[in-house]
Amino acid sequence: MFKNILLPLDLTDKHHQAATTAAELARQSGGSVVLVHVVETIPGLPADEEKPFYSRLERSARSHLQKVAAGVQAQGVLCTCEVILGHRAAETVAYAKRIAADLIILTAPPFKPDHPLGGWGSMS
């Protein structure tokens, strides 16, 4: 069914359920999971001018993705990681197209009736 599942992540620890769901769906169809994190770049500032700054962020992101990937791989599913520089929504969509993702799983914040706009800042 879903052979190529994309799971965009930020660097929080709130993605356990999304990673578990991605792994389950991939395992059922003999597919794989790709974890991606987009490091937001500062508009108008060339990445090469701030290379040490962005390099630190990339290393941190890669380390985080590897931890999540270990959990997916422990479920018997092939999982790869990618860190990209740019605008998170646009880069995530472009990357999904590039890898021909069958499904994108997004972690959504829980809906809180007393604060209904609380999740508007999330990618989902």
C-alpha positions in Angstrom: 0.0 0.0 0.0 2.4 2.7 1.2 6.0 1.9 0.1 7.7 5.2 0.7 6.6 7.1 3.8 7.9 10.5 4.7 7.9 11.7 8.3 9.0 15.3 8.8 10.2 16.0 12.3 11.2 18.9 14.5 13.7 18.4 17.3 11.2 17.7 20.0 10.3 14.4 21.6 6.6 14.5 20.6 6.8 12.2 17.5 6.7 8.7 19.1 3.2 7.9 17.9 3.8 9.3 14.4 7.0 7.2 14.1 5.3 4.1 15.4 2.4 4.6 12.9 4.9 5.2 10.0 6.8 2.0 11.0 3.6 0.0 11.2 2.3 1.1 7.8 5.7 0.5 6.2 6.0 -2.9 7.7 2.6 -3.9 6.5 3.4 -3.0 2.9 7.1 -3.9 2.9 8.0 -0.2 2.6 10.4 2.2 4.2 10.3 5.4 6.2 12.3 8.6 5.5 12.8 11.0 8.4 13.4 14.6 7.4 14.2 17.7 9.3 14.4 21.1 7.7 16.8 23.6 9.3 15.1 27.0 8.8 17.5 29.4 7.1 17.5 33.1 7.8 16.0 34.9 4.7 18.5 37.1 2.9 21.5 35.6 4.7 23.6 33.2 2.5 24.1 29.9 4.2 27.8 29.9 3.4 28.2 33.1 5.5 26.9 31.2 8.5 28.3 27.8 7.7 29.5 27.0 11.3 26.1 27.9 12.7 24.2 25.8 10.2 26.7 22.9 10.5 26.0 22.8 14.3 22.2 22.8 13.6 22.6 20.0 11.0 24.6 17.8 13.4 22.1 18.3 16.1 19.2 17.5 13.8 21.0 14.4 12.4 21.6 13.1 15.9 18.0 13.5 16.8 16.8 11.8 13.6 19.1 8.9 14.2 17.5 8.3 17.6 14.0 8.3 16.1 15.3 6.1 13.2 16.6 3.5 15.7 13.1 3.1 17.1 11.7 2.6 13.6 14.5 0.2 12.6 13.8 -1.8 15.9 10.4 -2.6 14.4 12.1 -4.2 11.4 11.6 -1.3 9.0 14.2 0.3 6.7 14.5 4.0 7.8 16.8 6.7 6.4 17.4 10.3 7.5 17.8 13.6 5.7 18.6 17.1 6.9 17.8 20.0 4.5 18.4 23.7 4.8 15.5 26.1 3.8 11.9 26.9 4.5 10.3 23.9 6.2 7.0 23.7 4.4 8.3 24.3 0.9 11.4 22.1 1.4 9.3 19.3 2.9 6.9 19.3 -0.1 9.7 19.5 -2.6 11.5 16.6 -0.9 8.4 14.5 -0.8 8.0 15.0 -4.6 11.7 14.3 -5.2 11.5 10.9 -3.4 8.0 10.1 -4.7 6.6 9.7 -1.2 3.4 7.7 -1.1 2.4 9.2 2.2 3.5 12.1 4.5 2.7 11.6 8.2 2.6 14.8 10.2 2.7 15.1 14.0 -0.2 17.3 15.0 -0.5 19.1 18.3 -3.6 18.0 20.4 -6.6 20.2 19.9 -7.5 22.2 23.0 -11.0 23.7 23.0 -9.9 26.4 25.4 -7.0 27.4 23.1 -8.2 26.5 19.5 -5.5 28.4 17.6 -2.6 26.8 19.6 -1.6 24.4 16.8 -1.6 26.9 14.0 2.2 27.3 14.1 2.8 23.6 13.5 3.7 22.1 10.1 0.5 20.1 10.1 
